[in-house]
Amino acid sequence: MNKNFATLRKAQPRYRQVMDYVIAMINSGDLKARDRVPSENELVKSLGVARMTVHRALRELAEDGYVTRLAGVGTFVADSRPHSDVLKVRNIADEIRARGHEHSATVVALEEVSADGRLAERLELRPGARLFHSVILHLESGRPIQHEDRYVCPTLAPDYLKMDFTGITPNSYLTQVAPLHTAEHIIRAVMPSDEVRGLLQMAHSEPCLVIKRRTWTEGRPVSLVELSHPGDTYELIGTMGD
């Protein structure tokens, strides 16, 4: 087994370990933009994992924007990576209060749903499994600043649907019941749906800054959330220590 891969082994699914291995090569500069990523056969042989594991890892890396897959040609590092390892998972209410402003929230949806194939795969559940779903609109001194669309695994947050999310944020509640161990971020600029545009009171031609975040506790997926912000009023700043 590859020694560098062995050092990444932890309480995570094998496909996540393969993803982390490839991401580490990209972040270190061993793989640069437009470089060819080792093939499925090469990764299976060097990492000692199943082909299905490698296939899923490469597929998710493509979905997350790290790589581009060309049928019959290979997998290549994407020109630009919308990920940031330096993002901190912070409570939106705390961020707003730190700016000296007032946080408030409107609950748009709070319900139980069944996981479709995409959600089931991302949260490592069987299709049709129970999920909790919430849509929360966060406001800063009365102005909409964030549209939060979140799916939560019920086994790790059983009282989720009972919470008053006008008084406590989903982030704050989940931090209490399922402390964060791992977080994955994807950042993109997209044109929002009519519903999101209306809730955020955005102009028709204005894009959203979207953060897609998946979190784990002790190797188990907890939450999958999409955070949309008006593009002309929101920015992200990442910092890294020495």
CORTA-V368504 format. One record per pair of residues at least 6 apart in sequence whose ideal C-beta (glycine too) atoms are under 6 Angstrom apart, sorted by the first residue. I is the first residue (numbers start at 0). GAP is how many residues later the second one is. If there is no record, write none. Layout:
# CORTA-V368504
i:I gap:GAP
i:I gap:GAP
This chain:
# CORTA-V368504
i:0 gap:47
i:1 gap:44
i:1 gap:45
i:4 gap:16
i:4 gap:42
i:7 gap:9
i:7 gap:12
i:7 gap:13
i:10 gap:208
i:11 gap:207
i:13 gap:35
i:13 gap:39
i:14 gap:38
i:14 gap:41
i:14 gap:42
i:17 gap:36
i:17 gap:39
i:18 gap:38
i:18 gap:42
i:24 gap:6
i:25 gap:51
i:30 gap:46
i:32 gap:44
i:32 gap:46
i:33 gap:42
i:34 gap:42
i:35 gap:38
i:35 gap:40
i:36 gap:30
i:36 gap:38
i:39 gap:14
i:42 gap:11
i:43 gap:7
i:43 gap:10
i:57 gap:17
i:60 gap:6
i:61 gap:7
i:63 gap:122
i:64 gap:13
i:64 gap:17
i:65 gap:12
i:65 gap:15
i:66 gap:8
i:66 gap:10
i:66 gap:11
i:67 gap:8
i:67 gap:10
i:68 gap:6
i:81 gap:105
i:81 gap:106
i:82 gap:102
i:83 gap:101
i:83 gap:154
i:85 gap:152
i:85 gap:154
i:86 gap:98
i:86 gap:151
i:88 gap:91
i:88 gap:94
i:90 gap:78
i:90 gap:80
i:90 gap:81
i:91 gap:46
i:91 gap:54
i:92 gap:10
i:92 gap:76
i:95 gap:7
i:95 gap:44
i:100 gap:39
i:100 gap:40
i:101 gap:39
i:103 gap:35
i:104 gap:31
i:104 gap:33
i:104 gap:61
i:105 gap:31
i:106 gap:29
i:106 gap:58
i:107 gap:27
i:107 gap:29
i:108 gap:26
i:109 gap:24
i:109 gap:51
i:110 gap:22
i:112 gap:18
i:112 gap:20
i:113 gap:14
i:114 gap:10
i:114 gap:14
i:114 gap:16
i:116 gap:10
i:118 gap:32
i:119 gap:7
i:121 gap:102
i:122 gap:30
i:122 gap:98
i:122 gap:101
i:123 gap:97
i:129 gap:24
i:130 gap:20
i:131 gap:20
i:131 gap:22
i:131 gap:28
i:131 gap:29
i:132 gap:18
i:133 gap:16
i:134 gap:14
i:135 gap:12
i:135 gap:29
i:136 gap:7
i:136 gap:10
i:136 gap:62
i:137 gap:7
i:137 gap:8
i:143 gap:56
i:143 gap:57
i:145 gap:81
i:145 gap:83
i:146 gap:49
i:146 gap:52
i:146 gap:53
i:146 gap:81
i:147 gap:79
i:148 gap:77
i:149 gap:20
i:149 gap:73
i:149 gap:75
i:150 gap:73
i:151 gap:8
i:151 gap:71
i:152 gap:69
i:155 gap:22
i:155 gap:66
i:156 gap:17
i:156 gap:20
i:156 gap:21
i:162 gap:10
i:173 gap:49
i:177 gap:39
i:177 gap:44
i:178 gap:38
i:179 gap:35
i:180 gap:35
i:180 gap:36
i:180 gap:37
i:181 gap:34
i:182 gap:32
i:183 gap:30
i:184 gap:28
i:185 gap:26
i:186 gap:24
i:187 gap:22
i:188 gap:18
i:188 gap:20
i:189 gap:18
i:189 gap:20
i:190 gap:16
i:191 gap:16
i:191 gap:36
i:195 gap:32
i:199 gap:30
i:201 gap:28
i:205 gap:25
i:205 gap:26
i:206 gap:24
i:207 gap:20
i:207 gap:23
i:208 gap:20
i:208 gap:22
i:208 gap:25
i:209 gap:18
i:210 gap:16
i:211 gap:14
i:212 gap:12
i:213 gap:10
i:214 gap:7
i:214 gap:8
